[in-house]
Amino acid sequence: INYIFVFPGVFGEDVVTVMEGDTVTLHTDINKKEHDKMLWYFEDTRIALINGHPNTSCLYDGEGGRFRGRLEVDYKTGSLIITNITTEHAGRYEAEIIRSESSGKSQSLNRNRKCDSRKITKKISISHDDTMKTFNMIVIESSDPPEPSVLGMEGDPVTLNTDVPKQHHETMRWYFNDIQIAQINGHANTSCLYDGEGGRFRDRLKVDYETGSLNITNITTEHAGRYEAEIIRSESSGKRQSLNRNRKCDSTKTTKKNSNPEDIIITISLTVSVILRPVCLFLYRELDGATRNEKVFSGVSAIEAAQL
């Protein structure tokens, strides 16, 4: 089963989560005209050229031959199909639609009709006439049970729920990439929230002391990764007694995970998507002794505008 999550926004990306061994289709959802050209890239390396017909198109093996024998395309819509996916196919995919027949890039593509599937071509800067669609693919290894996956937008809060009943006397620990970020002992006075490495969680964590849920506010891309909730069931375990003795909270402390086989571990993967907000750039021109501003760019990202 392929799970596709779409975030609204002008300059966003689609996040695709798929199991290893599956087949996935990447749809651009953009109206492609018969004369339009389409280029597909994986991590800035071209993997497909769609010219409207197989005889004038080309599918590339990619670096290391990772896509050899795995790609198919829909020549009418421009959709890309990847079969028998492995973890080496996880990453960023981009579809570039070249609208202009008279552009230099379009003429170049028309001249080069011979397909060399082993050729490695890097992405060059796109024209303002072209259209880009970006996908971020996450591949879950089939040998492992699927992990719950949470998708959040940068700047938003996110709540991680364990969905496991927590008894009042039980202790819970939260980890981020094997570093402890929270210890829940049932009450704020006997619990502790940690800043994490580099202070990335400082003043961003809240917990529900009854359920053990973890809330992260104002998330950024540095909060994306693997979270684990450890529920310590045994009243008589050495770890339980140690937790009860250590009541003082030092939020700057960094502690690595050290789990007991009897404890329950719930793993959640958090993906943070970034949307670059559209901006307008103004130029100022001196006309007849008066300053007049003219809007010259609209609907470009802040990063693009800074480079203009």
TAWO-V200599 format. One record per residue. N is the residue number from 1. RES is the residue in one letter. PSI is psi in whole degrees, 0 to 359 (* if undefined). OMEGA is omega in radians with two decimals (* if undefined). D_FIRST is the distance of its C-alpha to the first C-alpha in Angstrom with 1 decimal. Layout:
n: (N,N)
res: (RES,RES)
psi: (PSI,PSI)
omega: (OMEGA,OMEGA)
d_first: (D_FIRST,D_FIRST)
//
This chain:
n: (1,2,3,4,5,6,7,8,9,10,11,12,13,14,15,16,17,18,19,20,21,22,23,24,25,26,27,28,29,30,31,32,33,34,35,36,37,38,39,40,41,42,43,44,45,46,47,48,49,50,51,52,53,54,55,56,57,58,59,60,61,62,63,64,65,66,67,68,69,70,71,72,73,74,75,76,77,78,79,80,81,82,83,84,85,86,87,88,89,90,91,92,93,94,95,96,97,98,99,100,101,102,103,104,105,106,107,108,109,110,111,112,113,114,115,116,117,118,119,120,121,122,123,124,125,126,127,128,129,130,131,132,133,134,135,136,137,138,139,140,141,142,143,144,145,146,147,148,149,150,151,152,153,154,155,156,157,158,159,160,161,162,163,164,165,166,167,168,169,170,171,172,173,174,175,176,177,178,179,180,181,182,183,184,185,186,187,188,189,190,191,192,193,194,195,196,197,198,199,200,201,202,203,204,205,206,207,208,209,210,211,212,213,214,215,216,217,218,219,220,221,222,223,224,225,226,227,228,229,230,231,232,233,234,235,236,237,238,239,240,241,242,243,244,245,246,247,248,249,250,251,252,253,254,255,256,257,258,259,260,261,262,263,264,265,266,267,268,269,270,271,272,273,274,275,276,277,278,279,280,281,282,283,284,285,286,287,288,289,290,291,292,293,294,295,296,297,298,299,300,301,302,303,304,305,306,307,308)
res: (I,N,Y,I,F,V,F,P,G,V,F,G,E,D,V,V,T,V,M,E,G,D,T,V,T,L,H,T,D,I,N,K,K,E,H,D,K,M,L,W,Y,F,E,D,T,R,I,A,L,I,N,G,H,P,N,T,S,C,L,Y,D,G,E,G,G,R,F,R,G,R,L,E,V,D,Y,K,T,G,S,L,I,I,T,N,I,T,T,E,H,A,G,R,Y,E,A,E,I,I,R,S,E,S,S,G,K,S,Q,S,L,N,R,N,R,K,C,D,S,R,K,I,T,K,K,I,S,I,S,H,D,D,T,M,K,T,F,N,M,I,V,I,E,S,S,D,P,P,E,P,S,V,L,G,M,E,G,D,P,V,T,L,N,T,D,V,P,K,Q,H,H,E,T,M,R,W,Y,F,N,D,I,Q,I,A,Q,I,N,G,H,A,N,T,S,C,L,Y,D,G,E,G,G,R,F,R,D,R,L,K,V,D,Y,E,T,G,S,L,N,I,T,N,I,T,T,E,H,A,G,R,Y,E,A,E,I,I,R,S,E,S,S,G,K,R,Q,S,L,N,R,N,R,K,C,D,S,T,K,T,T,K,K,N,S,N,P,E,D,I,I,I,T,I,S,L,T,V,S,V,I,L,R,P,V,C,L,F,L,Y,R,E,L,D,G,A,T,R,N,E,K,V,F,S,G,V,S,A,I,E,A,A,Q,L)
psi: (134,129,121,125,126,127,134,152,161,314,65,194,153,137,123,124,126,151,146,135,347,173,137,144,126,112,133,335,29,134,115,123,163,323,352,144,151,135,132,137,146,117,47,11,130,134,350,140,119,113,13,344,146,326,336,14,176,137,131,151,335,171,130,6,24,338,6,123,12,352,142,155,156,109,343,314,339,5,146,132,128,123,155,60,142,177,338,354,2,139,200,126,140,135,123,120,122,107,319,124,334,357,153,322,318,317,321,318,325,328,326,90,342,131,122,100,343,354,137,117,124,154,137,168,144,159,155,343,344,163,134,141,131,140,143,114,129,126,123,128,132,338,341,148,143,133,145,139,131,132,128,155,143,132,344,163,155,142,128,116,137,335,24,125,129,124,156,323,352,149,143,139,137,138,147,116,47,11,129,132,350,143,121,114,14,343,149,325,337,13,177,138,132,152,336,172,131,6,24,339,7,124,20,352,141,153,155,108,343,315,338,5,147,129,129,124,153,57,151,178,337,354,0,139,201,125,140,133,122,118,120,105,319,125,332,358,151,324,320,316,322,320,324,329,326,91,343,132,122,99,342,355,140,119,129,156,139,87,155,137,336,345,161,129,125,125,134,133,127,125,131,122,142,134,123,122,139,143,167,142,134,143,149,127,140,117,116,42,358,143,127,133,141,131,122,340,140,140,25,160,163,323,316,319,325,337,352,*)
omega: (3.11,3.12,3.14,-3.14,-3.09,3.09,3.11,3.09,-3.09,-3.10,-3.12,3.10,3.04,3.10,-3.10,3.08,-3.04,3.10,3.08,-3.12,-3.13,3.02,-3.12,3.07,3.10,-3.13,3.12,-3.08,3.10,3.14,-3.14,3.10,-3.03,-3.08,-3.12,3.02,3.09,3.07,3.05,3.13,2.96,-3.10,3.05,3.04,-3.08,3.10,3.10,3.00,-3.10,-3.11,3.10,-3.11,-3.12,-3.09,-3.12,-3.12,-3.12,3.02,-3.03,-3.12,-3.10,-3.11,-3.12,3.13,-3.03,-3.12,-3.09,3.11,-3.07,-3.03,2.97,3.11,2.98,-3.02,3.12,-3.07,-3.09,3.14,-3.13,-3.14,3.11,-3.09,3.06,-3.03,3.00,-3.11,3.13,3.08,3.07,3.12,-3.03,3.07,3.12,3.05,3.12,3.11,-3.12,-3.03,-2.95,3.07,-3.04,-3.10,3.13,-3.13,-3.14,3.12,3.12,3.14,3.13,-3.12,-3.05,-3.06,-3.09,-3.10,3.02,-3.02,-3.12,-3.07,3.08,-3.13,3.13,-3.14,3.01,-3.11,-3.06,3.08,3.09,3.12,-3.09,-3.13,3.14,3.01,-3.04,3.08,3.00,-3.07,3.05,-3.13,3.13,-3.13,-3.07,3.13,-3.13,3.05,-3.12,3.10,2.99,-3.10,3.12,-3.13,-3.11,3.09,3.11,-3.13,-3.12,2.97,3.08,3.13,3.11,-3.12,3.14,-3.09,3.07,-3.14,-3.13,3.10,-3.04,-3.06,-3.06,3.11,3.12,3.06,3.02,3.11,2.98,-3.10,3.05,3.06,-3.10,3.11,3.11,3.00,-3.05,-3.11,3.10,-3.12,-3.11,-3.07,-3.12,-3.13,-3.12,3.03,-3.02,-3.11,-3.09,-3.13,-3.14,3.13,-3.03,-3.14,-3.10,3.11,-3.14,-3.02,2.98,3.12,2.99,-3.02,3.12,-3.08,-3.09,3.14,-3.13,3.10,3.11,-3.11,3.05,-3.05,3.04,-3.12,3.13,3.08,3.09,3.13,-3.05,3.07,3.12,3.05,3.14,3.11,-3.09,-3.01,-2.92,3.10,-3.02,-3.08,3.11,3.14,-3.13,3.14,3.13,3.14,-3.14,-3.13,-3.04,-3.06,-3.08,-3.09,3.02,-3.02,-3.11,-3.09,3.09,-3.08,3.10,-3.13,3.07,-2.96,3.06,3.14,-3.12,-3.11,3.12,-3.13,3.05,-3.09,3.13,3.10,-3.14,3.05,3.14,-3.13,-3.10,3.02,3.08,-3.06,3.08,3.12,3.04,3.14,-3.11,2.99,3.14,-3.09,3.13,-3.14,3.08,3.09,-3.13,3.13,3.14,3.13,3.12,3.08,-3.06,3.10,3.12,3.09,3.01,-3.11,3.12,3.13,3.12,-3.11,-3.13,-3.12,-3.10,*)
d_first: (0.0,3.8,6.5,9.8,13.0,16.2,19.7,22.7,25.6,27.6,26.8,23.4,20.1,16.4,14.4,10.9,9.1,7.0,7.5,10.6,10.7,7.7,8.8,8.8,11.4,13.7,15.7,19.1,19.8,23.4,25.8,26.7,30.0,31.1,33.4,31.0,30.0,26.7,26.2,23.0,23.6,21.9,24.0,26.9,27.0,26.6,23.9,24.3,27.2,26.6,30.0,29.0,29.5,28.5,32.2,32.6,29.2,28.1,25.0,25.9,25.1,25.2,27.1,27.2,25.5,22.0,20.6,22.9,21.4,17.9,18.5,18.6,19.6,20.2,24.0,24.4,21.9,21.7,17.9,16.9,14.3,13.8,13.0,12.9,12.4,14.7,16.0,18.8,16.6,16.1,18.5,19.8,19.4,22.0,22.7,26.4,27.7,31.4,33.2,36.8,38.3,41.3,39.8,40.7,37.1,36.5,39.7,38.9,35.6,37.5,40.1,37.8,36.5,36.2,32.8,32.9,29.4,30.7,32.2,31.2,31.7,31.4,30.7,33.9,34.5,33.4,35.7,35.9,35.3,31.9,28.5,26.0,22.3,20.7,17.2,16.7,13.8,13.1,11.9,11.7,13.6,12.2,15.8,15.6,14.1,11.7,14.2,14.4,14.4,17.0,17.6,21.2,23.7,26.7,29.7,27.8,27.9,24.9,24.9,23.2,23.1,23.1,22.6,25.0,28.4,31.2,34.7,37.6,39.1,36.0,35.6,32.4,32.0,29.5,28.9,27.6,27.0,29.3,32.0,33.1,33.0,33.8,35.6,35.6,38.5,38.5,40.9,41.3,44.6,43.2,39.9,39.3,37.1,37.1,37.2,35.1,35.8,37.6,37.7,34.3,33.8,37.5,37.9,34.1,33.2,33.6,32.7,32.7,35.2,34.3,30.5,30.3,27.8,28.3,28.8,29.0,30.9,31.2,28.4,28.6,26.6,28.6,26.9,23.4,22.5,22.0,23.6,24.6,26.3,28.7,30.3,33.6,34.4,37.6,40.8,42.9,40.8,42.6,39.9,40.4,44.2,43.9,41.8,44.4,47.2,45.8,46.1,46.9,44.1,44.1,41.3,42.0,41.4,38.7,37.4,34.9,32.6,34.2,32.2,33.5,31.5,32.4,30.8,27.3,25.1,22.2,20.4,18.9,17.9,19.5,19.0,21.9,21.8,25.2,26.5,29.8,32.1,34.0,37.7,40.9,43.5,47.2,50.1,53.7,56.4,60.2,61.6,65.4,65.6,62.6,59.2,56.4,52.7,50.3,46.5,45.4,41.7,39.1,35.3,35.1,33.7,36.2,35.7,36.3,39.3,40.8,40.8,42.5)
//
